[in-house]
Amino acid sequence: MTQSRIIDLLGPDGNAFALMAQASHLAKQLSLDDKKIIAEMKSGDYKNLCEVFERYFSDYVELQNKEIATGELDPKETILPTGGHL
């Protein structure tokens, strides 16, 4: 299985509940322990949640805008397309 999905963390699929639902679904497809993964995702802040998600599923899903969504990068310091939005 190769990477086939992109999740924009600044969009509606980037909230914690959506990411945990996606993790549970993927874990079941991959015969992983979804309850263990969700518990790990819940064990810290949003940055931890994203890191755990990537640890298990980065071969299948790319998380975009992680640095902005987790507060590591100020959106004002990024280059955005003219007329566009985050």
Rosetta silent file (secondary structure, phi, psi, omega in degrees, C-alpha in Angstrom):
SEQUENCE: MTQSRIIDLLGPDGNAFALMAQASHLAKQLSLDDKKIIAEMKSGDYKNLCEVFERYFSDYVELQNKEIATGELDPKETILPTGGHL
SCORE:     score description
SCORE:     0.000 S_00000001
   1 L     0.000  132.795  178.878    0.000    0.000    0.000 S_00000001
   2 L  -113.749  167.628 -179.260    1.389    3.423   -0.898 S_00000001
   3 L   -59.720  125.156 -175.142    0.546    6.914    0.225 S_00000001
   4 L  -135.383   -3.056 -175.632   -2.782    7.784   -1.368 S_00000001
   5 E  -135.051  142.984  176.354   -4.480   10.357    0.857 S_00000001
   6 E  -120.230  131.532  175.819   -3.647   13.867    1.996 S_00000001
   7 E  -115.949  119.537  176.088   -5.243   15.442    5.067 S_00000001
   8 E   -83.381  112.622 -176.720   -4.990   19.219    5.406 S_00000001
   9 L   -66.788  -13.726  177.261   -4.765   19.820    9.146 S_00000001
  10 L   -89.833   -5.964  179.798   -6.170   23.313    8.651 S_00000001
  11 L   -99.536 -175.822 -176.241   -9.334   21.914    7.076 S_00000001
  12 H   -63.930  -24.583  178.690  -12.314   20.060    8.533 S_00000001
  13 H   -82.865   -2.556 -177.281  -10.539   16.681    8.399 S_00000001
  14 H   -93.856   -0.125  179.032   -7.708   18.041   10.535 S_00000001
  15 L   -75.653  159.295 -173.336   -9.535   18.240   13.838 S_00000001
  16 H   -57.610  -41.934 -178.304   -8.596   15.767   16.561 S_00000001
  17 H   -66.502  -39.595  178.233  -11.828   13.772   16.374 S_00000001
  18 H   -65.902  -40.438  178.835  -11.591   13.360   12.596 S_00000001
  19 H   -66.008  -39.104  178.108   -7.967   12.235   12.857 S_00000001
  20 H   -67.596  -37.348  177.486   -8.809    9.686   15.538 S_00000001
  21 H   -64.802  -42.939  178.039  -11.686    8.345   13.437 S_00000001
  22 H   -64.237  -40.258  178.816   -9.369    8.044   10.433 S_00000001
  23 H   -63.364  -43.052  179.346   -6.739    6.339   12.599 S_00000001
  24 H   -61.957  -44.543 -179.769   -9.274    3.835   13.908 S_00000001
  25 H   -62.515  -48.170 -179.685  -10.465    3.043   10.384 S_00000001
  26 H   -64.541  -41.845 -179.639   -6.927    2.625    9.026 S_00000001
  27 H   -58.169  -44.303  179.242   -5.816    0.557   12.018 S_00000001
  28 H   -63.315  -40.881  178.602   -8.654   -1.897   11.463 S_00000001
  29 H   -63.484  -32.773 -177.039   -7.795   -2.154    7.762 S_00000001
  30 L   -96.369    8.312 -178.841   -4.167   -2.852    8.655 S_00000001
  31 L    58.126   40.433  175.421   -5.008   -5.288   11.487 S_00000001
  32 L  -103.172  163.465  179.963   -3.512   -2.967   14.115 S_00000001
  33 L   -80.592   97.343 -175.287   -4.832   -2.378   17.619 S_00000001
  34 H   -65.452  -34.579 -179.746   -6.956    0.746   17.091 S_00000001
  35 H   -65.021  -39.683  177.529   -7.714    1.167   20.808 S_00000001
  36 H   -64.712  -44.088 -178.917   -3.996    1.258   21.635 S_00000001
  37 H   -64.685  -44.867  179.140   -3.300    3.788   18.874 S_00000001
  38 H   -62.704  -40.733  177.736   -6.198    6.030   19.928 S_00000001
  39 H   -61.293  -40.629  176.753   -5.016    5.877   23.555 S_00000001
  40 H   -64.447  -40.865 -179.656   -1.539    6.975   22.411 S_00000001
  41 H   -63.939  -35.718 -178.439   -3.065    9.788   20.365 S_00000001
  42 H   -81.401   -8.915 -172.037   -5.047   10.982   23.404 S_00000001
  43 L   -77.372   -0.531 -179.237   -2.048   10.812   25.765 S_00000001
  44 L  -150.843 -153.813 -179.725   -0.799   14.287   24.917 S_00000001
  45 L   -87.602 -172.176 -177.387   -1.583   17.477   23.055 S_00000001
  46 H   -62.708  -37.419  178.023   -2.547   17.991   19.406 S_00000001
  47 H   -60.788  -44.847  176.857    1.096   17.845   18.312 S_00000001
  48 H   -60.050  -44.095 -179.857    1.421   14.429   19.992 S_00000001
  49 H   -55.492  -46.384  179.893   -1.796   13.289   18.327 S_00000001
  50 H   -65.983  -40.727 -179.755   -0.362   14.181   14.898 S_00000001
  51 H   -64.430  -41.475  177.759    2.997   12.559   15.657 S_00000001
  52 H   -64.864  -44.450  178.008    1.358    9.295   16.733 S_00000001
  53 H   -55.491  -48.727 -178.608   -0.859    9.364   13.620 S_00000001
  54 H   -65.281  -37.011  179.832    2.200    9.837   11.415 S_00000001
  55 H   -57.866  -41.116 -177.517    4.167    7.122   13.219 S_00000001
  56 H   -88.213  -31.957 -166.465    1.530    4.540   12.316 S_00000001
  57 H  -125.736   10.872 -177.407    0.103    5.822    9.046 S_00000001
  58 L   -64.646  -18.993  175.378    2.640    8.027    7.232 S_00000001
  59 L   -73.020  -15.381 -173.677    3.038    5.322    4.576 S_00000001
  60 L  -120.187  -25.663 -175.286   -0.621    5.804    3.680 S_00000001
  61 E  -136.702  135.470  174.712   -1.593    9.359    4.626 S_00000001
  62 E  -104.421  129.096  175.612    0.234   12.677    4.393 S_00000001
  63 E   -95.186  119.181  179.607   -0.608   15.361    6.942 S_00000001
  64 E   -97.738  150.842  177.080   -0.307   18.815    5.401 S_00000001
  65 L    64.136   29.643 -178.430    0.231   22.103    7.254 S_00000001
  66 H   -61.268  -42.598 -176.754    1.320   20.303   10.428 S_00000001
  67 H   -63.391  -37.011  178.285    3.729   23.059   11.470 S_00000001
  68 H   -73.932  -46.470 -176.494    1.016   25.710   11.282 S_00000001
  69 H   -62.615  -32.376 -178.472   -1.703   23.551   12.864 S_00000001
  70 L   -93.142    0.611  177.562    0.520   22.623   15.817 S_00000001
  71 L    83.598    7.560  179.294    1.756   26.184   16.346 S_00000001
  72 L   -74.764  -23.308 -177.125    5.354   25.466   15.333 S_00000001
  73 L  -133.288  132.837  177.351    5.142   27.961   12.462 S_00000001
  74 L   -77.389  125.381 -178.849    3.366   31.301   12.351 S_00000001
  75 H   -58.957  -22.728  178.624    1.054   31.400    9.303 S_00000001
  76 H   -70.679  -18.562 -179.042    2.161   35.014    8.739 S_00000001
  77 H   -94.227    5.764  179.945    5.656   33.720    8.037 S_00000001
  78 L  -101.481  162.540  176.444    4.542   31.417    5.244 S_00000001
  79 L   -98.605  116.266  179.550    4.143   32.147    1.567 S_00000001
  80 L  -109.299  150.701  176.932    0.519   31.782    0.545 S_00000001
  81 L   -61.803  143.580  178.260   -0.875   32.019   -2.988 S_00000001
  82 L   -63.503  135.424 -178.563   -2.248   35.458   -3.800 S_00000001
  83 L    79.010   -5.493 -178.185   -5.970   35.568   -3.300 S_00000001
  84 L   -92.048 -178.951  178.469   -5.830   32.254   -1.512 S_00000001
  85 L  -144.433  168.700 -179.650   -6.458   31.333    2.048 S_00000001
  86 L   -68.089    0.000    0.000   -5.266   28.694    4.469 S_00000001
